[in-house]
Amino acid sequence: MLITCGPPDTPQYQLSTPSFEVRLRDRSVEMVTGADAYQQEQSMTTFFRTSGQRGIDCWATRIASFRTEEILAVRRLEP
């Protein structure tokens, strides 16, 4: 199963923004597009779009969240 999370498909945006491949415990793979950072927030791992900021702050946009205990691996894919 492949699920894409993120902003509408725009070729220019996809070319300039990394994406993440998230492998889950049930062996499904989810692609998170439009995010350029992620961090653990309590029991969830959340992916953010930081709009070029150096870190995740109050202006970052949350794109997707997954239960941390369900994640086997996260791989960053460069544009």
N, CA, C and O atoms as a Tripos MOL2 file, in Angstrom:
@<TRIPOS>MOLECULE
protein
  316   315    79     0     0
PROTEIN
NO_CHARGES

@<TRIPOS>ATOM
      1 N           0.8480   -1.1720    0.0000 N.3       1 MET1
      2 CA          0.0000    0.0000    0.0000 C.3       1 MET1
      3 C           0.8950    1.2380    0.0000 C.2       1 MET1
      4 O           1.8750    1.2980    0.7430 O.2       1 MET1
      5 N           0.5640    2.2100   -0.8210 N.am      2 LEU2
      6 CA          1.3320    3.4430   -0.9260 C.3       2 LEU2
      7 C           0.3870    4.6110   -0.7640 C.2       2 LEU2
      8 O          -0.5690    4.7550   -1.5250 O.2       2 LEU2
      9 N           0.6530    5.4490    0.2300 N.am      3 ILE3
     10 CA         -0.1850    6.6180    0.4960 C.3       3 ILE3
     11 C           0.7130    7.8410    0.4380 C.2       3 ILE3
     12 O           1.8100    7.8300    0.9970 O.2       3 ILE3
     13 N           0.2670    8.8850   -0.2240 N.am      4 THR4
     14 CA          1.0360   10.1200   -0.3050 C.3       4 THR4
     15 C           0.3450   11.1910    0.5220 C.2       4 THR4
     16 O          -0.8520   11.4340    0.3690 O.2       4 THR4
     17 N           1.1070   11.8250    1.3970 N.am      5 CYS5
     18 CA          0.5960   12.9140    2.2210 C.3       5 CYS5
     19 C           1.3250   14.1780    1.8040 C.2       5 CYS5
     20 O           2.5100   14.1220    1.4760 O.2       5 CYS5
     21 N           0.6550   15.2960    1.8100 N.am      6 GLY6
     22 CA          1.3430   16.5360    1.4980 C.3       6 GLY6
     23 C           0.5180   17.4510    0.6390 C.2       6 GLY6
     24 O          -0.6710   17.2110    0.4300 O.2       6 GLY6
     25 N           1.1430   18.5130    0.1330 N.am      7 PRO7
     26 CA          0.4280   19.5110   -0.6540 C.3       7 PRO7
     27 C           0.0300   18.9500   -2.0180 C.2       7 PRO7
     28 O           0.5110   17.8880   -2.4150 O.2       7 PRO7
     29 N          -0.8260   19.6410   -2.7220 N.am      8 PRO8
     30 CA         -1.2260   19.1810   -4.0560 C.3       8 PRO8
     31 C          -0.0070   18.9470   -4.9340 C.2       8 PRO8
     32 O           1.0240   19.6010   -4.7800 O.2       8 PRO8
     33 N          -0.1420   18.0050   -5.8540 N.am      9 ASP9
     34 CA          0.9710   17.6630   -6.7450 C.3       9 ASP9
     35 C           1.2720   18.8150   -7.6900 C.2       9 ASP9
     36 O           0.5060   19.1100   -8.6060 O.2       9 ASP9
     37 N           2.3910   19.4490   -7.4470 N.am     10 THR10
     38 CA          2.8570   20.4870   -8.3600 C.3      10 THR10
     39 C           4.2870   20.1360   -8.7240 C.2      10 THR10
     40 O           5.1290   20.0230   -7.8330 O.2      10 THR10
     41 N           4.5900   19.9610   -9.9980 N.am     11 PRO11
     42 CA          5.9220   19.5180  -10.4040 C.3      11 PRO11
     43 C           7.0580   20.3660   -9.8460 C.2      11 PRO11
     44 O           8.0690   19.8200   -9.4020 O.2      11 PRO11
     45 N           6.9130   21.6850   -9.8590 N.am     12 GLN12
     46 CA          7.9930   22.5500   -9.3800 C.3      12 GLN12
     47 C           8.2500   22.3120   -7.8890 C.2      12 GLN12
     48 O           9.4010   22.2480   -7.4590 O.2      12 GLN12
     49 N           7.1860   22.1830   -7.1080 N.am     13 TYR13
     50 CA          7.3400   21.9650   -5.6710 C.3      13 TYR13
     51 C           7.9740   20.6110   -5.3960 C.2      13 TYR13
     52 O           8.8450   20.4990   -4.5330 O.2      13 TYR13
     53 N           7.5460   19.5780   -6.1230 N.am     14 GLN14
     54 CA          8.0920   18.2480   -5.9140 C.3      14 GLN14
     55 C           9.5760   18.1900   -6.2560 C.2      14 GLN14
     56 O          10.3220   17.4460   -5.6200 O.2      14 GLN14
     57 N          10.0140   18.9550   -7.2380 N.am     15 LEU15
     58 CA         11.4130   18.9310   -7.6280 C.3      15 LEU15
     59 C          12.3180   19.5870   -6.5960 C.2      15 LEU15
     60 O          13.4900   19.2250   -6.4920 O.2      15 LEU15
     61 N          11.8020   20.5440   -5.8310 N.am     16 SER16
     62 CA         12.6570   21.2880   -4.9180 C.3      16 SER16
     63 C          12.5150   20.8610   -3.4610 C.2      16 SER16
     64 O          13.2350   21.3800   -2.6080 O.2      16 SER16
     65 N          11.6140   19.9380   -3.1470 N.am     17 THR17
     66 CA         11.3670   19.5480   -1.7720 C.3      17 THR17
     67 C          11.6670   18.0670   -1.5790 C.2      17 THR17
     68 O          11.2300   17.2360   -2.3760 O.2      17 THR17
     69 N          12.4130   17.7300   -0.5210 N.am     18 PRO18
     70 CA         12.6500   16.3110   -0.2580 C.3      18 PRO18
     71 C          11.3530   15.6250    0.1590 C.2      18 PRO18
     72 O          10.3640   16.2850    0.4790 O.2      18 PRO18
     73 N          11.3680   14.3310    0.1530 N.am     19 SER19
     74 CA         10.2340   13.5690    0.6640 C.3      19 SER19
     75 C          10.7810   12.4790    1.5720 C.2      19 SER19
     76 O          11.9870   12.2390    1.6130 O.2      19 SER19
     77 N           9.8960   11.8290    2.2900 N.am     20 PHE20
     78 CA         10.2960   10.7780    3.2130 C.3      20 PHE20
     79 C           9.5240    9.5070    2.9080 C.2      20 PHE20
     80 O           8.3220    9.5440    2.6450 O.2      20 PHE20
     81 N          10.2190    8.3940    2.9450 N.am     21 GLU21
     82 CA          9.5960    7.0800    2.8290 C.3      21 GLU21
     83 C           9.5240    6.5090    4.2390 C.2      21 GLU21
     84 O          10.5490    6.3660    4.9060 O.2      21 GLU21
     85 N           8.3190    6.1830    4.6920 N.am     22 VAL22
     86 CA          8.1130    5.6820    6.0460 C.3      22 VAL22
     87 C           7.6620    4.2270    5.9440 C.2      22 VAL22
     88 O           6.6100    3.9390    5.3720 O.2      22 VAL22
     89 N           8.4580    3.3110    6.4990 N.am     23 ARG23
     90 CA          8.0940    1.8950    6.5370 C.3      23 ARG23
     91 C           7.4810    1.5990    7.9000 C.2      23 ARG23
     92 O           8.0740    1.8740    8.9430 O.2      23 ARG23
     93 N           6.2780    1.0320    7.8630 N.am     24 LEU24
     94 CA          5.5420    0.7750    9.0960 C.3      24 LEU24
     95 C           5.5950   -0.7030    9.4800 C.2      24 LEU24
     96 O           5.9420   -1.5600    8.6670 O.2      24 LEU24
     97 N           5.2490   -0.9750   10.7130 N.am     25 ARG25
     98 CA          5.3020   -2.3230   11.2600 C.3      25 ARG25
     99 C           4.4930   -3.3320   10.4380 C.2      25 ARG25
    100 O           4.8870   -4.4930   10.3270 O.2      25 ARG25
    101 N           3.3690   -2.9000    9.8640 N.am     26 ASP26
    102 CA          2.5380   -3.8120    9.0730 C.3      26 ASP26
    103 C           3.0970   -4.0070    7.6550 C.2      26 ASP26
    104 O           2.4240   -4.5690    6.7920 O.2      26 ASP26
    105 N           4.3380   -3.5360    7.4220 N.am     27 ARG27
    106 CA          5.0620   -3.6460    6.1540 C.3      27 ARG27
    107 C           4.5270   -2.7300    5.0560 C.2      27 ARG27
    108 O           4.9490   -2.8420    3.9050 O.2      27 ARG27
    109 N           3.6190   -1.8380    5.3880 N.am     28 SER28
    110 CA          3.1720   -0.8540    4.4000 C.3      28 SER28
    111 C           4.2190    0.2570    4.3090 C.2      28 SER28
    112 O           5.0120    0.4590    5.2290 O.2      28 SER28
    113 N           4.2050    0.9640    3.1900 N.am     29 VAL29
    114 CA          5.1290    2.0680    2.9640 C.3      29 VAL29
    115 C           4.2970    3.3050    2.6670 C.2      29 VAL29
    116 O           3.4100    3.2800    1.8140 O.2      29 VAL29
    117 N           4.5900    4.3830    3.3760 N.am     30 GLU30
    118 CA          3.9060    5.6500    3.1270 C.3      30 GLU30
    119 C           4.9310    6.6790    2.6920 C.2      30 GLU30
    120 O           6.0170    6.7720    3.2660 O.2      30 GLU30
    121 N           4.5790    7.4560    1.6680 N.am     31 MET31
    122 CA          5.4420    8.5370    1.1940 C.3      31 MET31
    123 C           4.8890    9.8460    1.7300 C.2      31 MET31
    124 O           3.7080   10.1500    1.5600 O.2      31 MET31
    125 N           5.7480   10.6160    2.3770 N.am     32 VAL32
    126 CA          5.3610   11.9290    2.8770 C.3      32 VAL32
    127 C           6.0660   12.9520    2.0020 C.2      32 VAL32
    128 O           7.2880   13.0890    2.0620 O.2      32 VAL32
    129 N           5.2970   13.6720    1.1870 N.am     33 THR33
    130 CA          5.8730   14.6930    0.3190 C.3      33 THR33
    131 C           5.5320   16.0650    0.8750 C.2      33 THR33
    132 O           4.5030   16.2410    1.5270 O.2      33 THR33
    133 N           6.3920   17.0280    0.6150 N.am     34 GLY34
    134 CA          6.1500   18.3920    1.0830 C.3      34 GLY34
    135 C           6.7380   18.6590    2.4480 C.2      34 GLY34
    136 O           6.6670   19.7890    2.9330 O.2      34 GLY34
    137 N           7.3180   17.6540    3.0860 N.am     35 ALA35
    138 CA          7.9410   17.8390    4.3990 C.3      35 ALA35
    139 C           9.4510   17.8930    4.2180 C.2      35 ALA35
    140 O          10.0050   17.2150    3.3520 O.2      35 ALA35
    141 N          10.1150   18.7050    5.0420 N.am     36 ASP36
    142 CA         11.5720   18.7460    4.9750 C.3      36 ASP36
    143 C          12.2260   18.4670    6.3260 C.2      36 ASP36
    144 O          13.4420   18.5910    6.4650 O.2      36 ASP36
    145 N          11.4130   18.0860    7.3320 N.am     37 ALA37
    146 CA         11.9470   17.7570    8.6470 C.3      37 ALA37
    147 C          10.9250   16.9110    9.3970 C.2      37 ALA37
    148 O           9.7390   16.9000    9.0660 O.2      37 ALA37
    149 N          11.4120   16.2010   10.4160 N.am     38 TYR38
    150 CA         10.4960   15.4750   11.2890 C.3      38 TYR38
    151 C          11.0780   15.4050   12.6830 C.2      38 TYR38
    152 O          12.2850   15.5520   12.8750 O.2      38 TYR38
    153 N          10.1970   15.1760   13.6690 N.am     39 GLN39
    154 CA         10.6400   15.0170   15.0470 C.3      39 GLN39
    155 C           9.6000   14.2310   15.8220 C.2      39 GLN39
    156 O           8.4300   14.1670   15.4420 O.2      39 GLN39
    157 N          10.0510   13.6310   16.9230 N.am     40 GLN40
    158 CA          9.1340   12.8880   17.7710 C.3      40 GLN40
    159 C           8.4220   13.8650   18.6940 C.2      40 GLN40
    160 O           9.0550   14.7210   19.3130 O.2      40 GLN40
    161 N           7.1100   13.7330   18.7840 N.am     41 GLU41
    162 CA          6.2810   14.5360   19.6820 C.3      41 GLU41
    163 C           5.4910   13.5620   20.5460 C.2      41 GLU41
    164 O           4.4660   13.0340   20.1150 O.2      41 GLU41
    165 N           5.9640   13.3260   21.7520 N.am     42 GLN42
    166 CA          5.3910   12.3320   22.6520 C.3      42 GLN42
    167 C           5.3430   10.9780   21.9590 C.2      42 GLN42
    168 O           6.3990   10.4490   21.6130 O.2      42 GLN42
    169 N           4.1660   10.3900   21.7380 N.am     43 SER43
    170 CA          4.0860    9.0520   21.1440 C.3      43 SER43
    171 C           3.9960    9.0840   19.6150 C.2      43 SER43
    172 O           3.8910    8.0350   18.9790 O.2      43 SER43
    173 N           4.0350   10.2790   19.0240 N.am     44 MET44
    174 CA          3.9000   10.4200   17.5730 C.3      44 MET44
    175 C           5.1940   10.9590   16.9720 C.2      44 MET44
    176 O           5.9340   11.6980   17.6210 O.2      44 MET44
    177 N           5.4530   10.5780   15.7260 N.am     45 THR45
    178 CA          6.5220   11.1840   14.9310 C.3      45 THR45
    179 C           5.8210   12.0270   13.8790 C.2      45 THR45
    180 O           5.0140   11.5240   13.0980 O.2      45 THR45
    181 N           6.1430   13.3290   13.8690 N.am     46 THR46
    182 CA          5.4470   14.2750   13.0000 C.3      46 THR46
    183 C           6.4110   14.8450   11.9650 C.2      46 THR46
    184 O           7.5580   15.1730   12.2710 O.2      46 THR46
    185 N           5.9180   14.9520   10.7360 N.am     47 PHE47
    186 CA          6.6780   15.5010    9.6150 C.3      47 PHE47
    187 C           6.2110   16.9320    9.3690 C.2      47 PHE47
    188 O           5.0130   17.2150    9.3970 O.2      47 PHE47
    189 N           7.1730   17.8430    9.1250 N.am     48 PHE48
    190 CA          6.8980   19.2690    9.0020 C.3      48 PHE48
    191 C           7.4470   19.8440    7.7110 C.2      48 PHE48
    192 O           8.4140   19.3310    7.1480 O.2      48 PHE48
    193 N           6.8170   20.9190    7.2470 N.am     49 ARG49
    194 CA          7.3750   21.7960    6.2140 C.3      49 ARG49
    195 C           7.8370   23.0370    6.9610 C.2      49 ARG49
    196 O           7.0280   23.7180    7.5940 O.2      49 ARG49
    197 N           9.1340   23.3390    6.8940 N.am     50 THR50
    198 CA          9.6960   24.4630    7.6520 C.3      50 THR50
    199 C           9.8690   25.7240    6.8250 C.2      50 THR50
    200 O          10.2580   26.7590    7.3640 O.2      50 THR50
    201 N           9.5930   25.6640    5.5420 N.am     51 SER51
    202 CA          9.7140   26.8360    4.6500 C.3      51 SER51
    203 C          11.0960   27.4690    4.7220 C.2      51 SER51
    204 O          11.2250   28.6930    4.7120 O.2      51 SER51
    205 N          12.1250   26.6360    4.7940 N.am     52 GLY52
    206 CA         13.4920   27.1380    4.7560 C.3      52 GLY52
    207 C          14.0540   27.5870    6.0910 C.2      52 GLY52
    208 O          15.2050   28.0220    6.1440 O.2      52 GLY52
    209 N          13.2920   27.5000    7.1690 N.am     53 GLN53
    210 CA         13.8130   27.8650    8.4940 C.3      53 GLN53
    211 C          14.8550   26.8340    8.9140 C.2      53 GLN53
    212 O          14.8680   25.7170    8.3970 O.2      53 GLN53
    213 N          15.7210   27.2010    9.8420 N.am     54 ARG54
    214 CA         16.7780   26.3110   10.2890 C.3      54 ARG54
    215 C          16.2660   25.1690   11.1590 C.2      54 ARG54
    216 O          16.9510   24.1570   11.3060 O.2      54 ARG54
    217 N          15.1070   25.3070   11.7210 N.am     55 GLY55
    218 CA         14.5840   24.2660   12.5990 C.3      55 GLY55
    219 C          13.0700   24.2810   12.6150 C.2      55 GLY55
    220 O          12.4270   25.0720   11.9240 O.2      55 GLY55
    221 N          12.5170   23.3910   13.4160 N.am     56 ILE56
    222 CA         11.0710   23.3130   13.5530 C.3      56 ILE56
    223 C          10.6650   24.2930   14.6430 C.2      56 ILE56
    224 O          11.1220   24.1970   15.7820 O.2      56 ILE56
    225 N           9.8010   25.2370   14.2800 N.am     57 ASP57
    226 CA          9.3310   26.2240   15.2440 C.3      57 ASP57
    227 C           7.8180   26.3710   15.1100 C.2      57 ASP57
    228 O           7.1730   25.5610   14.4430 O.2      57 ASP57
    229 N           7.2550   27.3850   15.7300 N.am     58 CYS58
    230 CA          5.7950   27.5600   15.7160 C.3      58 CYS58
    231 C           5.2620   27.8980   14.3250 C.2      58 CYS58
    232 O           4.0560   27.8100   14.0940 O.2      58 CYS58
    233 N           6.1360   28.2820   13.3960 N.am     59 TRP59
    234 CA          5.6870   28.6150   12.0440 C.3      59 TRP59
    235 C           5.7130   27.4050   11.1110 C.2      59 TRP59
    236 O           5.2100   27.4870    9.9900 O.2      59 TRP59
    237 N           6.2840   26.2960   11.5460 N.am     60 ALA60
    238 CA          6.3460   25.0920   10.7150 C.3      60 ALA60
    239 C           4.9420   24.5090   10.5360 C.2      60 ALA60
    240 O           4.1060   24.5840   11.4370 O.2      60 ALA60
    241 N           4.7010   23.9330    9.3680 N.am     61 THR61
    242 CA          3.4000   23.3390    9.0440 C.3      61 THR61
    243 C           3.4780   21.8360    9.2090 C.2      61 THR61
    244 O           4.3480   21.1830    8.6320 O.2      61 THR61
    245 N           2.5630   21.2860    9.9990 N.am     62 ARG62
    246 CA          2.4990   19.8320   10.1620 C.3      62 ARG62
    247 C           1.9190   19.2140    8.9020 C.2      62 ARG62
    248 O           0.8830   19.6560    8.4050 O.2      62 ARG62
    249 N           2.5930   18.1820    8.3810 N.am     63 ILE63
    250 CA          2.1680   17.5130    7.1530 C.3      63 ILE63
    251 C           1.5330   16.1620    7.4640 C.2      63 ILE63
    252 O           0.4650   15.8470    6.9400 O.2      63 ILE63
    253 N           2.1790   15.3610    8.3100 N.am     64 ALA64
    254 CA          1.6750   14.0190    8.6260 C.3      64 ALA64
    255 C           2.2510   13.5660    9.9560 C.2      64 ALA64
    256 O           3.3300   14.0040   10.3550 O.2      64 ALA64
    257 N           1.5270   12.6840   10.6420 N.am     65 SER65
    258 CA          2.0000   12.0940   11.8950 C.3      65 SER65
    259 C           1.7200   10.5980   11.8900 C.2      65 SER65
    260 O           0.7270   10.1330   11.3300 O.2      65 SER65
    261 N           2.6240    9.8550   12.5310 N.am     66 PHE66
    262 CA          2.4960    8.4090   12.6690 C.3      66 PHE66
    263 C           2.8570    8.0310   14.0970 C.2      66 PHE66
    264 O           3.6880    8.6880   14.7230 O.2      66 PHE66
    265 N           2.2430    6.9880   14.6090 N.am     67 ARG67
    266 CA          2.6350    6.4820   15.9240 C.3      67 ARG67
    267 C           4.0720    5.9850   15.8390 C.2      67 ARG67
    268 O           4.3970    5.1470   14.9980 O.2      67 ARG67
    269 N           4.9290    6.5040   16.7120 N.am     68 THR68
    270 CA          6.3460    6.1680   16.6830 C.3      68 THR68
    271 C           6.5580    4.6640   16.8220 C.2      68 THR68
    272 O           7.4420    4.1080   16.1700 O.2      68 THR68
    273 N           5.7810    4.0070   17.6420 N.am     69 GLU69
    274 CA          5.9520    2.5650   17.8630 C.3      69 GLU69
    275 C           5.6330    1.7390   16.6110 C.2      69 GLU69
    276 O           6.0200    0.5730   16.5310 O.2      69 GLU69
    277 N           4.9370    2.3250   15.6400 N.am     70 GLU70
    278 CA          4.5880    1.6220   14.4070 C.3      70 GLU70
    279 C           5.6400    1.7950   13.3020 C.2      70 GLU70
    280 O           5.5890    1.0960   12.2900 O.2      70 GLU70
    281 N           6.5890    2.7140   13.4860 N.am     71 ILE71
    282 CA          7.5840    3.0170   12.4560 C.3      71 ILE71
    283 C           8.7810    2.0730   12.5700 C.2      71 ILE71
    284 O           9.3830    1.9440   13.6350 O.2      71 ILE71
    285 N           9.1150    1.4170   11.4600 N.am     72 LEU72
    286 CA         10.3180    0.5900   11.3940 C.3      72 LEU72
    287 C          11.5070    1.3830   10.8710 C.2      72 LEU72
    288 O          12.6260    1.2270   11.3600 O.2      72 LEU72
    289 N          11.2660    2.2460    9.8640 N.am     73 ALA73
    290 CA         12.3630    3.0070    9.2610 C.3      73 ALA73
    291 C          11.8190    4.2470    8.5810 C.2      73 ALA73
    292 O          10.6890    4.2620    8.0910 O.2      73 ALA73
    293 N          12.6490    5.2960    8.5590 N.am     74 VAL74
    294 CA         12.3470    6.5220    7.8220 C.3      74 VAL74
    295 C          13.5280    6.7940    6.9060 C.2      74 VAL74
    296 O          14.6750    6.7960    7.3510 O.2      74 VAL74
    297 N          13.2540    7.0210    5.6430 N.am     75 ARG75
    298 CA         14.3120    7.3030    4.6700 C.3      75 ARG75
    299 C          13.9980    8.6040    3.9620 C.2      75 ARG75
    300 O          12.9150    8.7660    3.4010 O.2      75 ARG75
    301 N          14.9500    9.5390    3.9860 N.am     76 ARG76
    302 CA         14.7920   10.8190    3.2910 C.3      76 ARG76
    303 C          15.1920   10.6350    1.8330 C.2      76 ARG76
    304 O          16.2540   10.0890    1.5330 O.2      76 ARG76
    305 N          14.3370   11.0940    0.9370 N.am     77 LEU77
    306 CA         14.5950   11.0090   -0.4960 C.3      77 LEU77
    307 C          14.8040   12.4270   -1.0210 C.2      77 LEU77
    308 O          13.9080   13.2640   -0.9170 O.2      77 LEU77
    309 N          15.9490   12.6950   -1.5680 N.am     78 GLU78
    310 CA         16.2470   14.0260   -2.0880 C.3      78 GLU78
    311 C          15.5190   14.2400   -3.4160 C.2      78 GLU78
    312 O          15.2600   13.2850   -4.1470 O.2      78 GLU78
    313 N          15.1890   15.5080   -3.7260 N.am     79 PRO79
    314 CA         14.4740   15.8120   -4.9770 C.3      79 PRO79
    315 C          15.3080   15.4920   -6.2060 C.2      79 PRO79
    316 O          14.8500   15.6900   -7.3320 O.2      79 PRO79
@<TRIPOS>BOND
     1     1     2 1
     2     2     3 1
     3     3     4 2
     4     3     5 am
     5     5     6 1
     6     6     7 1
     7     7     8 2
     8     7     9 am
     9     9    10 1
    10    10    11 1
    11    11    12 2
    12    11    13 am
    13    13    14 1
    14    14    15 1
    15    15    16 2
    16    15    17 am
    17    17    18 1
    18    18    19 1
    19    19    20 2
    20    19    21 am
    21    21    22 1
    22    22    23 1
    23    23    24 2
    24    23    25 am
    25    25    26 1
    26    26    27 1
    27    27    28 2
    28    27    29 am
    29    29    30 1
    30    30    31 1
    31    31    32 2
    32    31    33 am
    33    33    34 1
    34    34    35 1
    35    35    36 2
    36    35    37 am
    37    37    38 1
    38    38    39 1
    39    39    40 2
    40    39    41 am
    41    41    42 1
    42    42    43 1
    43    43    44 2
    44    43    45 am
    45    45    46 1
    46    46    47 1
    47    47    48 2
    48    47    49 am
    49    49    50 1
    50    50    51 1
    51    51    52 2
    52    51    53 am
    53    53    54 1
    54    54    55 1
    55    55    56 2
    56    55    57 am
    57    57    58 1
    58    58    59 1
    59    59    60 2
    60    59    61 am
    61    61    62 1
    62    62    63 1
    63    63    64 2
    64    63    65 am
    65    65    66 1
    66    66    67 1
    67    67    68 2
    68    67    69 am
    69    69    70 1
    70    70    71 1
    71    71    72 2
    72    71    73 am
    73    73    74 1
    74    74    75 1
    75    75    76 2
    76    75    77 am
    77    77    78 1
    78    78    79 1
    79    79    80 2
    80    79    81 am
    81    81    82 1
    82    82    83 1
    83    83    84 2
    84    83    85 am
    85    85    86 1
    86    86    87 1
    87    87    88 2
    88    87    89 am
    89    89    90 1
    90    90    91 1
    91    91    92 2
    92    91    93 am
    93    93    94 1
    94    94    95 1
    95    95    96 2
    96    95    97 am
    97    97    98 1
    98    98    99 1
    99    99   100 2
   100    99   101 am
   101   101   102 1
   102   102   103 1
   103   103   104 2
   104   103   105 am
   105   105   106 1
   106   106   107 1
   107   107   108 2
   108   107   109 am
   109   109   110 1
   110   110   111 1
   111   111   112 2
   112   111   113 am
   113   113   114 1
   114   114   115 1
   115   115   116 2
   116   115   117 am
   117   117   118 1
   118   118   119 1
   119   119   120 2
   120   119   121 am
   121   121   122 1
   122   122   123 1
   123   123   124 2
   124   123   125 am
   125   125   126 1
   126   126   127 1
   127   127   128 2
   128   127   129 am
   129   129   130 1
   130   130   131 1
   131   131   132 2
   132   131   133 am
   133   133   134 1
   134   134   135 1
   135   135   136 2
   136   135   137 am
   137   137   138 1
   138   138   139 1
   139   139   140 2
   140   139   141 am
   141   141   142 1
   142   142   143 1
   143   143   144 2
   144   143   145 am
   145   145   146 1
   146   146   147 1
   147   147   148 2
   148   147   149 am
   149   149   150 1
   150   150   151 1
   151   151   152 2
   152   151   153 am
   153   153   154 1
   154   154   155 1
   155   155   156 2
   156   155   157 am
   157   157   158 1
   158   158   159 1
   159   159   160 2
   160   159   161 am
   161   161   162 1
   162   162   163 1
   163   163   164 2
   164   163   165 am
   165   165   166 1
   166   166   167 1
   167   167   168 2
   168   167   169 am
   169   169   170 1
   170   170   171 1
   171   171   172 2
   172   171   173 am
   173   173   174 1
   174   174   175 1
   175   175   176 2
   176   175   177 am
   177   177   178 1
   178   178   179 1
   179   179   180 2
   180   179   181 am
   181   181   182 1
   182   182   183 1
   183   183   184 2
   184   183   185 am
   185   185   186 1
   186   186   187 1
   187   187   188 2
   188   187   189 am
   189   189   190 1
   190   190   191 1
   191   191   192 2
   192   191   193 am
   193   193   194 1
   194   194   195 1
   195   195   196 2
   196   195   197 am
   197   197   198 1
   198   198   199 1
   199   199   200 2
   200   199   201 am
   201   201   202 1
   202   202   203 1
   203   203   204 2
   204   203   205 am
   205   205   206 1
   206   206   207 1
   207   207   208 2
   208   207   209 am
   209   209   210 1
   210   210   211 1
   211   211   212 2
   212   211   213 am
   213   213   214 1
   214   214   215 1
   215   215   216 2
   216   215   217 am
   217   217   218 1
   218   218   219 1
   219   219   220 2
   220   219   221 am
   221   221   222 1
   222   222   223 1
   223   223   224 2
   224   223   225 am
   225   225   226 1
   226   226   227 1
   227   227   228 2
   228   227   229 am
   229   229   230 1
   230   230   231 1
   231   231   232 2
   232   231   233 am
   233   233   234 1
   234   234   235 1
   235   235   236 2
   236   235   237 am
   237   237   238 1
   238   238   239 1
   239   239   240 2
   240   239   241 am
   241   241   242 1
   242   242   243 1
   243   243   244 2
   244   243   245 am
   245   245   246 1
   246   246   247 1
   247   247   248 2
   248   247   249 am
   249   249   250 1
   250   250   251 1
   251   251   252 2
   252   251   253 am
   253   253   254 1
   254   254   255 1
   255   255   256 2
   256   255   257 am
   257   257   258 1
   258   258   259 1
   259   259   260 2
   260   259   261 am
   261   261   262 1
   262   262   263 1
   263   263   264 2
   264   263   265 am
   265   265   266 1
   266   266   267 1
   267   267   268 2
   268   267   269 am
   269   269   270 1
   270   270   271 1
   271   271   272 2
   272   271   273 am
   273   273   274 1
   274   274   275 1
   275   275   276 2
   276   275   277 am
   277   277   278 1
   278   278   279 1
   279   279   280 2
   280   279   281 am
   281   281   282 1
   282   282   283 1
   283   283   284 2
   284   283   285 am
   285   285   286 1
   286   286   287 1
   287   287   288 2
   288   287   289 am
   289   289   290 1
   290   290   291 1
   291   291   292 2
   292   291   293 am
   293   293   294 1
   294   294   295 1
   295   295   296 2
   296   295   297 am
   297   297   298 1
   298   298   299 1
   299   299   300 2
   300   299   301 am
   301   301   302 1
   302   302   303 1
   303   303   304 2
   304   303   305 am
   305   305   306 1
   306   306   307 1
   307   307   308 2
   308   307   309 am
   309   309   310 1
   310   310   311 1
   311   311   312 2
   312   311   313 am
   313   313   314 1
   314   314   315 1
   315   315   316 2
@<TRIPOS>SUBSTRUCTURE
     1 MET1         2 RESIDUE 1 A MET
     2 LEU2         6 RESIDUE 1 A LEU
     3 ILE3        10 RESIDUE 1 A ILE
     4 THR4        14 RESIDUE 1 A THR
     5 CYS5        18 RESIDUE 1 A CYS
     6 GLY6        22 RESIDUE 1 A GLY
     7 PRO7        26 RESIDUE 1 A PRO
     8 PRO8        30 RESIDUE 1 A PRO
     9 ASP9        34 RESIDUE 1 A ASP
    10 THR10       38 RESIDUE 1 A THR
    11 PRO11       42 RESIDUE 1 A PRO
    12 GLN12       46 RESIDUE 1 A GLN
    13 TYR13       50 RESIDUE 1 A TYR
    14 GLN14       54 RESIDUE 1 A GLN
    15 LEU15       58 RESIDUE 1 A LEU
    16 SER16       62 RESIDUE 1 A SER
    17 THR17       66 RESIDUE 1 A THR
    18 PRO18       70 RESIDUE 1 A PRO
    19 SER19       74 RESIDUE 1 A SER
    20 PHE20       78 RESIDUE 1 A PHE
    21 GLU21       82 RESIDUE 1 A GLU
    22 VAL22       86 RESIDUE 1 A VAL
    23 ARG23       90 RESIDUE 1 A ARG
    24 LEU24       94 RESIDUE 1 A LEU
    25 ARG25       98 RESIDUE 1 A ARG
    26 ASP26      102 RESIDUE 1 A ASP
    27 ARG27      106 RESIDUE 1 A ARG
    28 SER28      110 RESIDUE 1 A SER
    29 VAL29      114 RESIDUE 1 A VAL
    30 GLU30      118 RESIDUE 1 A GLU
    31 MET31      122 RESIDUE 1 A MET
    32 VAL32      126 RESIDUE 1 A VAL
    33 THR33      130 RESIDUE 1 A THR
    34 GLY34      134 RESIDUE 1 A GLY
    35 ALA35      138 RESIDUE 1 A ALA
    36 ASP36      142 RESIDUE 1 A ASP
    37 ALA37      146 RESIDUE 1 A ALA
    38 TYR38      150 RESIDUE 1 A TYR
    39 GLN39      154 RESIDUE 1 A GLN
    40 GLN40      158 RESIDUE 1 A GLN
    41 GLU41      162 RESIDUE 1 A GLU
    42 GLN42      166 RESIDUE 1 A GLN
    43 SER43      170 RESIDUE 1 A SER
    44 MET44      174 RESIDUE 1 A MET
    45 THR45      178 RESIDUE 1 A THR
    46 THR46      182 RESIDUE 1 A THR
    47 PHE47      186 RESIDUE 1 A PHE
    48 PHE48      190 RESIDUE 1 A PHE
    49 ARG49      194 RESIDUE 1 A ARG
    50 THR50      198 RESIDUE 1 A THR
    51 SER51      202 RESIDUE 1 A SER
    52 GLY52      206 RESIDUE 1 A GLY
    53 GLN53      210 RESIDUE 1 A GLN
    54 ARG54      214 RESIDUE 1 A ARG
    55 GLY55      218 RESIDUE 1 A GLY
    56 ILE56      222 RESIDUE 1 A ILE
    57 ASP57      226 RESIDUE 1 A ASP
    58 CYS58      230 RESIDUE 1 A CYS
    59 TRP59      234 RESIDUE 1 A TRP
    60 ALA60      238 RESIDUE 1 A ALA
    61 THR61      242 RESIDUE 1 A THR
    62 ARG62      246 RESIDUE 1 A ARG
    63 ILE63      250 RESIDUE 1 A ILE
    64 ALA64      254 RESIDUE 1 A ALA
    65 SER65      258 RESIDUE 1 A SER
    66 PHE66      262 RESIDUE 1 A PHE
    67 ARG67      266 RESIDUE 1 A ARG
    68 THR68      270 RESIDUE 1 A THR
    69 GLU69      274 RESIDUE 1 A GLU
    70 GLU70      278 RESIDUE 1 A GLU
    71 ILE71      282 RESIDUE 1 A ILE
    72 LEU72      286 RESIDUE 1 A LEU
    73 ALA73      290 RESIDUE 1 A ALA
    74 VAL74      294 RESIDUE 1 A VAL
    75 ARG75      298 RESIDUE 1 A ARG
    76 ARG76      302 RESIDUE 1 A ARG
    77 LEU77      306 RESIDUE 1 A LEU
    78 GLU78      310 RESIDUE 1 A GLU
    79 PRO79      314 RESIDUE 1 A PRO
